[in-house]
Amino acid sequence: MLIVPINNVTEGMVVAKDVASTSAKDYKVLLMKGTYVTRDMIELLKSKGIKNITIKGGDEVAEPSLAIPDEPFSDEKAAELIKNQHIGKALNELSEVFDNNGEIRELSKHAVEQVNDIADDILVDIGNDSTYLGNQMIALQNYDDYTYKHCLRVSMLSTGIANELHLSQDDIREVIVAALLHDIGKSNIDHEIIAKPGKLTNEEFDKIKQHPYIGYQILKRTGGYSANILAGVLFHQEKFDGSGYPTGIAGKKIPLIARIITVADVFDALTSNRPYRKPWSVAETEEYILGGCGIHFDFDVASAFLRSFNPYPIGTVVSLSDGRHGVVIGHNSNVLRPVVRIHDESGSGEEIDLGSDFRFLSLMITGIYNGNYKI
């Protein structure tokens, strides 16, 4: 099999692996294994943001099938994919960095360039649309949770935190790069341990605990990474009370870049699907992070995260602990307690401020309302 850049793909080649779209909002198989590539298909893949495909070579080439996408390609879908081209590009490029048959000793020059390109794209996206990263991060959870996709989501969340902390563009870029590569050390750990559905044994967990240092060594051997980026990778599993790993440092001794990645890493891990548990809701996870301040997390970083990632945007219909439901019409500094307009049979439209009205201290949002609701 050969991995061929899309610009080098020609008619007559045969697809060796399924080619899936890279749009987080429109995920589907575009070309199936065995498909005979035509000129129209090549243009389709280019429009979909596909960077390269795997094709059969030499004796592998067999009688091709005529598999085609399961629905016609439209201008509307093309426009959506163009909007999401950075995400598609990032998924393809990051998969190449992480997909390695043997242990990674250092990153190739090409891999370094790919990571840098992703970081630049994310910085551009922040400048263009402040809501883009959060929306795309959530949409990316529709994908299977391979390590590189987790790292992409963590980089987006980390970017929002760094931006909320008003770091410089150069510092934000270092946060992005470190977050993209924070789990690169897992590439050198047995995949069966990484993907194990049940509880790890002590021996298996000891191996997992090596991944920050392994990642640090990979980047150090590669060269060209700042001490700050290296620190982000090495210390991202440390906890604020000193109970983390690999060194057990605590408090502000943990570099800020690592404290940022820690919050983003835990949030994404808890809100992602796992073989052994269902994902937590965004609100549950934010409550957990808030409760872990001073123990697992830095309060200032956690607060910046809560400001940068709001689980209840204006217009969200929510359920309340007293059985009522309503629509979010305003926000408070505590994003978990917004202003809500109640919907009831009387149509009174009572507005309650969960953040500042002491009458509602015991009233909680229990989740997103899934019933019929007319605003």
Secondary structure, 3 states (H helix, E strand, C coil): CEEEEHHHCCCCCEECCCEECCCCCCCCEEECCCEECCHHHHHHHHHCCCCEEEECCHHHCCCCECCCCCCCCCHHHHHHHHHCHHHHHHHHHHHHHHCCCCCCCCCCHHHHHHHHHHHHHHHHHHHHCCCHHHHHHHHHCCCCCCHHHHHHHHHHHHHHHHHHCCCCHHHHHHHHHHHHCCCHHHHHCCHHHHCCCCCCCHHHHHHHCCHHHHHHHHHHHHCCCCHHHHHHHHCCCCCCCCCCCCCCCCHHHCCHHHHHHHHHHHHHHHHCCECCECCCCHHHHHHHHHHCECCCECHHHHHHHHHHCCCCCCCCEEEECCCCEEEEEECCCCCCCCEEEEECCCCCCCEEECCCCHHHCCCCEEEECCCCCCC
